[in-house]
Amino acid sequence: MTLNFLTDIDETLLTFKPGVSSPRSTSSVMNAIRSYAVEVKKRTPESVEAEIDIVKKTVPWWSWTTFLERLGMDPARFWEYAFEYESAYLQPAEPDLPSTFADLKRRGASFFITSNNPPDGIRHKLRLAGFPNPERIFTAFLGATQMQAMKAEPLFWRKVIPETGVPPETLCTLGDDFHDDCEVPFSEGIRRAFLLNRDSRNTGRQLDGMTLIPSISSLKELFA
Ligand SMILES: [Mg+2]
């Protein structure tokens, strides 16, 4: 198998724990920042919101570090805090994800991350998904901040394809969102997609070149 997977994070590698009624969002780190600034840095919630607003209004492609700097927060300490904070409601989407990926790599697959998370958020989310050393699995992180476009925009994929440095016909996507992970990349020339259907949210979706899969580990049978 010579396939280069463009791999999504949220709801693909990482999911909310059952029973957690949080909105599905890439941005839950913002709540960890708010909480750390108030609890540890003893800021008032109002002053924290004001600083967050300034960053959002003045920095178009921020990363979480932009907020940490603005709020005078120690990055190493904050990311430990954020790991604990988000572990309360986020969990790996499947058991043994690192061994599934290592297995697929042994069969010739390569993996890139394609995510709307900023680069520091990608590293954080991968750790939550069970990848403390993501470089062992993922060739490169291609995030929205770096591409200066979101996955829902054709521009993101137009930039990602040459950035991978591999033949475009070997690229496929692996994600949970029919629009962002299938329709938009296909509009830019990607021909193959594996769309997760863990909770039947994508039942009935159809597109030439797209395969619905119940789990990432099912790829092992597909490429046995
Ligand atoms: Mg997703």
Boltz pocket constraint, residues with backbone or C-beta under 6 A from the ligand:
constraints:
  - pocket:
      binder: B
      contacts: [[A, 8], [A, 9], [A, 10], [A, 11], [A, 12], [A, 175], [A, 176], [A, 177]]
      max_distance: 6.0
